[in-house]
Amino acid sequence: MGLETAQKIRFSVGGMTCAGCQANVQRRLENTPGVIEAAVSLVAAEASVTFDPAKVTPHQLVAAVRESGYDARLPEAEPDIRAAQQSREEAVDAEYRGLWRKAAVAVALAVSSMAISMPLMHGPHAAHSPYAGLLRWALCAAAAVALAWAGRDFFLRAWKQARHGAADMNTLVAVGTGSAFLYSLAVTIAPRHLAARGVAPDVYYEAATGIVALVLVGRTLELRARRRTGSALRELAALQPRMVWRRSGDHDEQVALEAVEPGDILMVKPGERIAVDGEVVEGVSAVDESMLTGESIPVAKKPGDRLIGGTLNTTGSLRYRAAARGSEGVLANIVKLMRDAQASRAPIQRLADRISAVFVPVVLAVAALTFVVWYAAAPAGGLARPLSVAVSVLVIACPCAMGLAVPTAVVAASGRGAKEGILFKGGEAIERLHGVHAVVFDKTGTLTEGKPEVREIRTGGQLSSSDLLGLAAAVESRSEHPLARAVMDAARNAKAPVRLAAQFQSSPGQGAEALVEGRRVLVGSPEWLEWRGISLDGLDAAARELSDRGMTLLAVAVEQSAVGVMGIADRLKATAPEAVALIRRYVPRVILLTGDRPEAARAIAAEAGIEEVIAGVRPEEKEKVIRDLQEGGLTVAMVGDGVNDAPALARAAVGIAMGTGADAAVEAADVTLMRGDPRSVAAAIDLSRKTMRIMKQNLFWAFIYNVVGIPVAAGALYPWFGVLLNPVLAAAAMALSSVSVVTNSLRLQRMR
């Protein structure tokens, strides 16, 4: 089947609690006939599947996940991003409330069990007292409720995993608590019979109950922390209003956002948010677009101007024509990019995935071996101590921390980035960006404003600068060339007198001429004027000076005499020098890559503080330049905004697109900078480095915790220090490890 006929679907998956769960769901989906590619995210609690619709349906994919012991449901067709986000949050909230109730009951039962068990532990003969049997049955009842109700999911999911020959964190908890309960039940039913065979009448009901309570508390805290990592998505979705004013006949009516269709005429009042992308048809106002651009000054809007959904109307009322539905547009694309990033997997995660895939079976084997070794070392001591140590091994082992180490950092980083106008396409982009050796900038629209402007005017003395501008603007008023617009803007700003022009003629790419007040005025390149037989005479030196400073020249002639020359250049963005200085803190080489003349490129580079310049490069050659740099051993990040930058962005290790640029550039890039500010490049690199540091801390803690914790639980310290870990304390340590990893990732939201 060709990939062009494949379909992609994303649906929620509930009940995953560790990397083993995630691996099991992904393996089950990948083994389903018709599935081309599957990616499962523990943190986002969802699966993204590319499949052949001729071989498998979405309902069959969901059924496959449910057969594996996890909850799954197809997404409903939501009318807008706010409703879609609310639906996802309601599902997570329901899961959180359910966990909280079970954890609360389990904690109450655990505390009660500890109190009840105290008399059994007090004194050497307490276990044989007349009340011992009654106390054991009370503990049994509490443990039964804890395991059968609060801990029911552990056993159900462990059983479903076992049916498919798999195991996960639920298996460890179920085997550990189940073993403790069954052993204790045997002691409760026949204490004298077992005592006669040398088995101590000790019970571990409180351990089983305490383990269930602490694991549930840990999962509740972990889910609560994971909910916080998605705060940026909630904030973005909340920018979209629920209701909107729509023109109906000769009046406006308030309707739900889901009722809006492209082409509808909508109204937004001062202080309200724009509902969907559109175009102003009536009214004048100023709109706060800081959510996209970071610019705090509202942008003036008039008929014909574009509006973006989610932005804030500040002063006047506007009527606008909807260009998209509530589930479409710029804001929806930002949310989609964030969700894709949060569901993606960074390469550094692969090591954790490989370990997690075999972790649970290995732990089960280690627990069994621990039990055998302890029983063999002291067979006369009975089963109590070997069982206690084996249960400690089972419950202290924590694949959860390894599974959460990288994804939670990716989610937190993508949320933090979105607040700063930085959108990562995935964890791989974050990981690659932190190790770049060179940042290559395109010039136009990236380091510069992308709008040529008249920088200097030199006259031959016959006319004033204002009159020269007026004549040039009269001719250029009929032209659509970017340089013509620069002349018109300069004349408008200088309030130069612009006369009417007649008999306009244009030579594309060279110049234009027209009759102005009866005189023929020519505006174009010096070469074109010379071709027309007009020399610059005394303006040669001024023209050379402006050209040497990187400006594009426009010469003006009246009849057959040159009267002046204008230097036009694209203005450097005000923040570009600061951006280059910030980038140099992290990256040794910053390069300017442009198709401009070397003189113009060097002038801009010097102004920005860039030392390396590669100029005169045709659009199709930019990709080759990036490839040559990478073949020289450099990891390259390319920053661009135009269609001609797309191949170079795709070739670079990390493509960074200005969100204010062409769609093709944004599509080819790994990182999108919504604010168009070159300082965001430095901010993105800084965030990637902080994220990688958090990832490595998380992985280090997760690995060290298990490497140290499992041997300690198995009794490695007992021969020297006489220390054995109580199963309840082991469960507490396990819960703490997961929560600490998520909490560490959340630091990304507060780091400066």
C-alpha positions in Angstrom: 0.0 0.0 0.0 1.3 3.5 -0.8 1.7 5.9 2.0 -0.6 8.3 0.2 -3.6 6.1 1.0 -2.6 5.7 4.7 -4.6 7.5 7.4 -3.5 8.8 10.7 -5.5 8.9 13.9 -4.8 10.1 17.5 -6.8 8.7 20.4 -6.6 8.8 24.2 -5.2 5.8 26.2 -6.0 5.6 29.9 -4.5 3.5 32.6 -0.9 3.7 31.6 1.3 4.2 34.6 4.9 3.3 33.6 7.2 2.9 30.6 6.3 -0.8 30.6 2.6 0.1 30.0 3.6 2.4 27.2 5.8 -0.2 25.6 3.0 -2.8 25.9 0.4 -0.6 24.2 2.9 0.3 21.4 3.8 -3.3 20.9 0.2 -4.3 20.7 -0.6 -1.6 18.2 2.5 -2.4 16.0 1.6 -6.0 15.9 -2.0 -5.3 14.7 -2.3 -6.0 11.0 -2.6 -2.9 8.9 -0.7 -0.6 11.3 2.2 1.2 9.5 3.5 3.2 12.5 2.5 3.7 16.1 3.7 6.1 18.7 2.4 6.0 22.3 2.9 8.8 24.8 2.7 8.0 28.5 2.7 11.7 29.5 0.1 12.8 26.9 -1.9 9.6 27.5 -2.6 9.1 23.9 -1.6 7.0 20.8 -0.9 8.3 17.3 -1.3 5.6 14.7 -0.7 5.6 10.9 -2.7 2.7 9.4 -4.1 1.1 6.2 -7.8 1.7 6.3 -8.3 -1.3 4.0 -6.9 -3.6 6.7 -7.9 -2.1 10.0 -10.4 0.4 11.3 -10.0 2.9 14.2 -12.5 0.9 16.2 -10.3 -2.2 15.9 -7.3 -0.2 17.0 -9.1 0.9 20.1 -10.3 -2.6 20.7 -6.7 -3.9 20.5 -5.6 -1.5 23.2 -8.5 -2.4 25.4 -7.7 -6.1 25.1 -4.3 -5.3 26.5 -5.8 -4.0 29.7 -5.9 -0.3 29.1 -8.7 2.2 28.5 -9.0 3.8 25.0 -11.5 5.9 23.2 -11.7 7.5 19.8 -11.8 11.3 19.8 -15.1 13.0 19.2 -15.5 15.6 16.5 -15.0 18.7 18.5 -16.1 22.0 17.0 -13.2 24.1 18.3 -9.9 23.7 20.1 -11.3 24.9 23.4 -14.0 22.2 23.4 -11.4 19.6 22.3 -9.0 20.6 25.1 -11.8 20.7 27.6 -12.9 17.1 26.6 -9.3 15.8 27.1 -9.1 17.6 30.5 -12.4 16.2 31.7 -11.1 12.7 31.0 -7.9 13.4 32.9 -9.8 15.0 35.7 -12.1 12.0 36.0 -9.1 9.7 36.2 -7.5 12.0 38.8 -10.7 12.0 41.0 -11.0 8.2 40.8 -7.4 7.8 41.8 -7.8 10.3 44.6 -10.8 8.5 46.1 -9.1 5.1 45.9 -5.9 6.6 47.4 -7.8 8.2 50.3 -9.6 5.0 51.1 -6.4 3.0 50.9 -4.6 5.4 53.2 -7.4 5.2 55.7 -7.2 1.4 55.6 -3.4 1.4 55.8 -3.4 3.6 58.9 -6.1 1.5 60.5 -4.1 -1.7 59.7 -1.0 -0.2 61.3 -3.0 0.6 64.5 -4.6 -2.9 64.6 -1.3 -4.7 64.0 0.5 -3.0 66.9 -0.7 -5.5 69.5 0.5 -8.3 67.3 4.0 -6.8 67.3 4.1 -6.0 71.0 6.0 -8.7 72.9 7.3 -12.1 71.9 4.0 -13.9 72.7 1.7 -11.3 71.2 1.1 -13.4 68.1 -0.2 -16.3 70.3 -2.6 -14.2 72.5 -6.3 -15.0 72.6 -7.0 -11.9 70.6 -4.4 -12.6 67.9 -6.8 -14.5 65.6 -9.5 -11.7 65.8 -6.9 -9.1 65.0 -5.6 -11.1 62.1 -9.1 -11.4 60.6 -9.7 -7.6 61.0 -6.4 -7.0 59.2 -7.5 -9.5 56.5 -10.8 -7.6 56.0 -9.0 -4.2 55.6 -6.5 -5.7 53.2 -9.2 -7.4 51.2 -11.0 -4.1 50.7 -7.7 -2.3 49.8 -6.7 -4.9 47.3 -10.1 -5.8 45.8 -11.4 -2.2 45.5 -8.7 0.4 45.7 -6.1 -1.9 44.1 -8.4 -3.7 41.7 -6.8 -2.2 38.6 -3.4 -3.6 39.6 -4.7 -7.2 39.4 -7.0 -6.8 36.4 -4.2 -5.2 34.3 -1.6 -7.6 35.5 -3.9 -10.5 34.5 -4.6 -9.0 31.0 -0.8 -8.5 30.5 -0.1 -12.1 31.6 -2.6 -13.4 29.0 -0.6 -11.7 26.3 2.7 -12.8 27.8 3.7 -9.3 29.0 4.3 -7.6 32.3 4.4 -4.1 33.6 4.4 -2.1 36.8 1.0 -3.5 37.7 2.5 -7.0 37.6 5.1 -6.1 40.2 2.5 -4.5 42.6 0.0 -7.3 42.0 2.5 -10.1 42.6 4.0 -8.4 45.6 0.8 -7.5 47.4 -0.9 -10.7 46.3 1.9 -12.8 47.7 1.9 -11.0 51.0 -1.9 -11.3 51.3 -2.0 -15.0 50.4 0.8 -15.9 52.8 -1.0 -13.9 55.6 -4.3 -15.5 54.8 -2.7 -18.9 55.2 -1.3 -17.9 58.6 -4.7 -16.5 59.6 -6.6 -19.7 58.6 -4.2 -22.2 60.1 -1.7 -20.5 62.5 -1.1 -23.5 64.7 -0.7 -25.9 61.8 2.0 -23.6 60.2 3.6 -23.0 63.6 4.0 -26.7 64.1 5.9 -26.8 60.8 8.2 -24.0 62.0 6.5 -21.2 60.2 6.2 -18.0 62.3 2.6 -16.8 62.7 3.5 -13.3 61.3 1.1 -11.6 58.9 1.8 -8.9 56.3 -1.7 -7.6 55.7 -0.6 -4.1 56.7 2.3 -4.3 54.3 0.0 -5.2 51.4 -2.4 -2.5 52.4 0.3 0.1 52.8 1.9 -0.8 49.5 -1.4 -0.3 47.7 -2.0 3.0 49.5 1.5 4.4 48.8 1.5 3.4 45.2 -1.9 5.0 44.7 -0.8 8.2 46.5 2.3 8.3 44.3 0.2 7.9 41.1 -2.2 10.5 42.2 0.6 13.0 42.9 2.3 12.0 39.7 -0.9 12.5 37.6 -1.4 15.9 39.4 2.1 17.0 38.4 1.6 15.7 34.9 -1.5 17.8 34.6 0.5 20.9 35.4 2.9 20.2 32.6 0.0 20.7 30.2 -0.9 24.1 31.5 0.4 25.9 28.4 -2.1 24.0 26.2 -4.9 24.9 28.6 -3.9 28.6 28.5 -3.8 28.6 24.7 -7.1 26.9 24.3 -8.7 29.4 26.8 -7.8 32.2 24.4 -10.7 31.1 22.1 -14.1 32.6 23.2 -17.1 30.3 23.6 -19.6 32.7 22.1 -19.4 35.1 19.1 -21.5 37.9 17.5 -22.6 36.9 14.0 -24.5 39.0 11.5 -28.0 37.6 10.8 -30.0 39.7 8.3 -30.0 43.2 9.6 -28.9 42.5 13.2 -26.2 40.7 15.2 -27.0 37.6 17.2 -24.8 35.8 19.7 -24.1 32.2 18.7 -21.8 29.4 19.9 -18.4 29.3 18.3 -19.2 25.8 16.8 -21.9 27.4 14.6 -19.4 29.7 12.8 -18.6 28.8 9.2 -16.1 30.4 6.8 -17.6 33.4 5.1 -19.8 34.4 8.1 -19.6 38.1 9.0 -18.7 38.4 12.7 -18.4 41.3 15.1 -15.9 41.7 17.9 -16.3 44.5 20.5 -13.6 46.2 22.5 -12.1 43.9 25.2 -13.3 40.7 23.4 -11.1 38.2 21.7 -11.2 37.4 18.0 -13.0 34.1 17.6 -11.5 32.8 14.4 -9.0 33.9 11.7 -10.6 36.4 9.3 -10.4 39.7 7.4 -11.6 43.1 8.5 -14.5 44.3 6.4 -15.7 47.3 8.6 -14.3 49.4 11.4 -10.9 50.5 12.8 -9.3 49.2 16.0 -6.1 48.1 17.5 -5.5 44.4 18.3 -3.2 42.9 20.9 -1.3 40.2 19.1 1.3 39.6 21.9 0.3 36.0 22.2 1.9 35.5 18.8 4.5 38.2 18.3 5.4 39.1 21.9 4.9 42.8 20.9 3.0 44.5 23.7 1.9 47.5 21.5 -1.5 46.7 19.8 -1.5 46.6 16.0 -3.8 48.9 14.1 -6.4 47.2 12.0 -8.5 48.5 9.2 -10.6 47.0 6.4 -8.6 44.5 4.4 -6.3 43.6 7.3 -5.9 40.1 8.6 -7.1 39.0 12.0 -5.9 36.0 14.0 -8.2 34.0 16.3 -7.4 34.3 20.0 -5.9 37.8 19.7 -7.5 40.6 21.8 -9.4 43.6 20.3 -8.7 46.6 22.4 -10.3 49.9 21.2 -13.0 49.9 18.5 -15.5 47.4 17.2 -14.7 45.4 14.1 -16.7 43.4 11.6 -14.7 40.7 9.9 -15.3 37.8 7.5 -14.5 34.4 9.1 -11.8 32.5 7.1 -11.8 29.4 9.2 -13.9 27.3 11.6 -13.2 27.2 15.4 -11.1 24.1 15.0 -8.9 25.6 12.3 -6.6 28.6 11.9 -3.3 29.8 13.4 -4.2 29.1 17.0 -5.4 25.6 16.2 -2.1 25.0 14.3 -0.1 26.2 17.3 -2.1 23.8 19.6 -1.5 20.9 17.1 2.2 21.6 17.0 2.4 21.5 20.8 0.4 18.3 21.0 2.6 16.7 18.4 5.7 17.8 20.3 4.4 16.5 23.6 3.5 13.1 22.1 6.9 12.8 20.4 9.9 10.9 21.7 13.4 12.2 22.0 16.3 10.0 20.9 17.7 10.0 24.4 14.5 8.1 25.4 15.6 5.0 23.4 18.0 3.8 26.1 15.2 4.1 28.7 12.8 2.3 26.4 15.3 -0.6 25.8 15.8 -1.0 29.6 12.1 -0.7 30.3 11.2 -3.4 27.8 13.0 -6.1 29.9 12.9 -4.4 33.3 9.8 -6.0 34.7 10.7 -9.6 33.8 14.2 -9.1 35.2 12.8 -7.7 38.4 10.4 -10.7 38.7 13.4 -13.0 38.3 15.5 -11.1 40.8 12.6 -11.2 43.3 12.3 -15.0 42.9 16.0 -15.5 43.2 16.0 -13.3 46.3 13.3 -15.4 47.9 15.2 -18.6 47.1 18.6 -17.3 48.4 17.1 -16.0 51.7 15.1 -19.2 52.3 18.2 -21.4 51.5 20.3 -19.3 53.8 18.0 -19.8 56.8 15.4 -22.5 56.1 14.6 -22.9 59.8 13.4 -19.3 59.9 10.4 -20.1 57.7 8.9 -18.2 54.8 8.3 -14.8 56.5 11.6 -13.1 56.0 12.2 -14.4 52.4 8.7 -13.3 51.5 9.1 -9.9 53.0 12.4 -9.3 51.2 11.1 -10.5 47.9 8.0 -8.2 48.2 10.3 -5.3 48.9 12.3 -6.0 45.7 9.0 -6.2 43.7 7.6 -2.9 45.0 10.8 -0.8 45.1 11.6 -1.5 41.5 10.3 1.5 39.4 10.1 1.6 35.7 7.8 4.6 36.0 10.6 7.0 36.8 12.5 5.8 33.7 9.4 6.1 31.5 8.7 9.6 32.7 12.2 11.0 32.8 12.3 12.2 29.2 8.6 12.7 28.2 7.8 15.0 31.1 10.7 17.2 30.3 9.6 17.4 26.6 6.1 18.3 27.7 7.3 21.0 30.2 9.8 22.4 27.6 7.2 22.6 24.8 4.8 24.4 27.2 7.5 26.8 28.3 8.5 27.4 24.7 5.0 28.1 23.6 4.7 30.8 26.2 7.8 32.5 24.7 6.6 32.0 21.1 8.8 29.0 20.4 7.2 25.9 19.0 9.2 22.7 18.8 7.9 20.0 16.5 9.1 17.3 18.8 11.6 16.0 21.4 14.1 15.2 18.7 14.3 18.9 17.7 15.0 19.8 21.4 17.7 17.3 21.7 19.5 18.2 18.4 19.3 21.9 19.0 21.3 21.7 22.3 24.3 20.4 20.4 24.5 22.7 17.4 28.0 24.0 16.4 26.9 26.7 14.0 23.8 28.8 13.4 23.3 30.0 9.8 21.0 33.0 9.3 19.2 33.9 6.1 19.2 37.7 5.8 15.9 39.1 4.5 13.1 38.8 6.9 15.2 36.9 9.4 17.9 39.4 10.5 16.3 42.3 8.6 12.8 43.6 8.6 12.3 42.4 5.0 11.1 45.9 4.0 13.6 48.0 1.9 13.7 51.6 2.8 15.5 54.7 1.5 18.5 55.2 3.8 20.3 58.1 2.1 19.7 60.6 -0.7 22.5 62.4 -2.7 21.6 65.2 -5.1 23.6 66.9 -7.8 22.6 70.3 -6.5 19.8 71.0 -9.0 17.0 69.7 -6.6 16.4 69.4 -2.9 16.1 66.0 -1.4 12.4 66.5 -0.9 11.8 67.5 -4.5 13.9 64.6 -5.7 11.8 62.2 -3.6 8.6 63.8 -4.9 9.7 63.2 -8.5 10.8 59.6 -7.9 7.6 58.9 -6.0 5.5 60.3 -8.8 7.0 57.7 -11.2 7.1 54.8 -8.7 3.5 55.4 -7.7 2.5 53.3 -10.7 4.9 50.5 -9.9 4.5 47.4 -7.7 8.2 46.7 -7.2 9.4 46.5 -3.6 11.9 49.4 -4.2 9.0 51.5 -5.5 7.2 51.0 -2.3 10.3 52.0 -0.4 10.4 55.3 -2.4 6.7 55.9 -1.8 7.1 55.3 2.0 10.0 57.7 2.1 8.1 60.4 0.3 5.1 60.0 2.5 7.3 60.2 5.7 9.1 63.2 4.4 5.9 64.8 3.3 7.5 65.4 -0.1 5.3 66.9 -2.9 4.2 64.0 -5.2 2.9 65.1 -8.6 0.7 63.3 -11.1 2.5 61.1 -13.6 1.5 60.3 -17.1 2.7 58.0 -19.9 4.2 55.5 -17.4 6.5 52.9 -18.9 8.3 50.1 -17.0 11.4 48.0 -17.8 11.0 45.1 -15.4 14.0 44.7 -13.0 15.7 47.9 -14.4 13.6 51.0 -14.0 10.6 53.1 -14.9 9.8 56.4 -16.6 6.9 58.8 -16.8 6.0 62.4 -17.7 5.8 64.6 -14.6 4.7 68.2 -15.1 5.7 67.8 -18.8 9.2 66.6 -18.0 10.4 63.0 -18.6 11.6 61.5 -15.3 13.5 58.2 -15.2 14.1 56.2 -12.0 16.2 53.0 -12.1 19.6 51.4 -11.7 22.6 53.4 -12.7 23.4 50.8 -15.4 19.9 51.3 -16.9 20.4 55.0 -17.0 23.7 54.6 -18.7 22.1 52.2 -21.2 19.6 55.0 -21.9 22.6 57.3 -22.6 22.5 59.1 -19.2 25.7 59.3 -17.2 25.9 60.0 -13.5 28.4 62.8 -14.1 29.3 64.3 -10.6 27.3 61.6 -8.7 29.7 58.8 -9.4 31.6 59.2 -6.1 28.4 59.3 -4.1 27.1 56.2 -5.9 30.3 54.3 -5.3 30.2 55.2 -1.6 26.6 54.1 -1.1 27.2 50.9 -3.1 30.3 50.1 -1.0 28.2 50.4 2.1 25.9 47.7 0.8 23.0 49.8 -0.4 21.0 49.2 -3.6 21.1 52.3 -5.9 18.3 54.0 -7.5 19.3 56.9 -9.8 16.9 59.7 -10.8 17.2 61.6 -14.1 15.1 64.5 -15.5 15.1 64.5 -19.3 18.7 63.4 -20.1 20.4 64.7 -16.9 21.1 62.7 -13.7 19.9 64.8 -10.7 20.3 62.4 -7.8 20.9 59.0 -6.4 19.2 57.1 -3.5 20.7 54.4 -1.4 18.1 51.7 -0.4 18.7 49.0 2.1 16.8 46.6 4.2 16.8 47.7 7.9 18.4 45.4 10.4 16.0 44.3 13.1 16.7 46.3 16.2 17.2 43.1 18.3 19.6 41.4 15.8 22.9 42.5 17.4 21.8 41.4 20.8 20.5 38.1 19.3 23.9 37.3 17.8 25.7 38.1 21.0 23.4 35.8 23.0 23.8 33.0 20.5 27.6 33.2 20.7 27.2 32.2 24.4 26.1 28.7 23.2 27.4 28.3 19.7 30.9 29.1 18.4 30.0 30.0 14.8 27.3 32.4 13.5 27.1 32.6 9.7 25.1 34.9 7.4 24.0 33.1 4.2 22.3 35.3 1.5 21.8 35.8 -2.2 22.6 39.5 -1.9 25.7 41.2 -3.2 28.8 40.7 -1.0 28.9 44.4 -0.2 25.3 44.5 1.1 25.8 41.2 3.0 29.0 42.4 4.7 27.3 45.7 5.7 24.4 43.9 7.4 26.7 41.3 8.9 29.0 44.0 10.4 25.9 45.8 11.8 24.7 42.6 13.4 28.1 41.5 14.7 28.5 38.5 12.4 32.0 37.8 11.1 31.4 34.9 8.6 29.5 35.8 5.4 28.5 33.6 2.5 27.0 35.9 -0.1 25.8 35.7 -3.7 24.2 32.3 -3.2 21.3 31.4 -5.4 18.2 29.9 -3.7 18.8 26.4 -5.0 22.4 26.6 -3.7 21.6 27.3 0.0 20.9 23.6 0.6 24.3 22.6 -0.8 26.0 25.2 1.5 24.3 23.6 4.6 25.3 20.1 3.4 28.9 21.2 2.9 29.1 22.6 6.4 27.7 19.4 7.8 30.1 17.3 5.8 32.8 19.3 7.5 31.7 17.9 10.9 29.4 20.7 12.0 25.9 20.3 13.5 24.1 23.1 11.8 20.9 25.1 12.7 19.5 27.1 9.8 17.3 30.1 10.4 15.1 31.3 7.6 11.6 32.5 6.6 11.1 32.3 2.9 10.0 29.6 0.4 13.6 29.5 -1.0 14.8 28.6 2.5 12.7 25.5 2.8 15.3 23.0 1.3 18.1 24.4 3.5 15.8 24.3 6.6 15.0 20.6 5.8 18.7 19.8 5.2 20.0 21.3 8.5 20.1 19.3 11.7 17.7 21.8 13.1 15.6 24.0 10.8 14.3 27.2 12.5 11.6 29.2 10.8 10.2 32.6 11.5 6.5 32.1 12.0 6.0 35.4 10.2 7.4 33.9 7.0 6.2 31.5 4.3 4.2 28.4 5.1 6.7 26.3 3.2 9.5 27.4 5.5 7.4 26.7 8.6 6.4 23.3 7.3 10.1 22.3 6.6 11.4 23.6 10.0 11.8 21.7 13.3 11.3 24.9 15.4 9.0 27.8 14.6 9.5 31.2 16.2 6.1 32.9 16.3 7.4 36.3 17.3 9.9 36.8 14.4 12.5 38.1 16.9 16.0 36.7 16.2 16.6 36.7 20.0 14.1 33.8 20.1 16.8 31.7 18.4 19.0 32.1 21.5 16.1 31.5 23.8 15.3 28.2 21.9 18.9 27.1 22.3 19.0 28.0 25.9 15.7 26.2 26.6 17.0 23.1 24.7 20.1 23.0 26.8 18.1 23.4 30.1 15.8 20.6 28.9 18.6 18.2 28.1 20.1 18.9 31.5 16.8 18.1 33.2 16.4 14.9 31.0 19.9 13.7 32.1 19.2 14.5 35.7 15.9 12.5 35.5 17.5 9.5 33.8 20.4 9.6 36.2 18.1 9.6 39.2 15.9 6.9 37.7 18.8 4.6 36.9 20.7 5.2 40.2 17.5 4.7 42.2 16.9 1.3 40.7 20.6 0.3 40.7 20.9 1.1 44.4 17.3 0.5 45.6 16.8 -3.1 44.3 20.0 -4.5 45.9 19.2 -2.7 49.2 15.7 -4.2 49.1 17.2 -7.6 48.4 19.2 -7.4 51.6 22.6 -6.4 50.2 23.4 -4.4 53.4 22.2 -7.0 55.8 25.5 -8.9 56.2 27.3 -5.8 57.3 24.7 -3.5 58.9 21.8 -5.8 59.6 19.5 -3.5 57.6 16.5 -4.8 55.8 13.9 -2.6 54.0 10.3 -2.9 55.1 8.0 -3.4 52.1 5.9 -0.4 53.0 9.1 1.8 53.0 10.0 0.3 49.7 6.7 1.3 48.2 7.1 4.8 49.6 10.5 5.1 47.9 9.1 3.9 44.6 6.3 6.4 44.8 8.8 9.2 45.6 11.0 8.3 42.7 8.2 9.0 40.1 7.0 12.1 41.7 10.5 13.5 42.0 11.1 13.0 38.3 7.9 14.9 37.3 8.6 17.6 39.8 12.1 18.1 38.5 10.7 18.4 34.9 8.3 21.1 36.1 11.3 23.2 37.1 11.6 24.1 33.4 8.5 26.2 33.7 10.1 28.4 36.4 13.7 28.5 35.1 15.0 31.8 33.8 
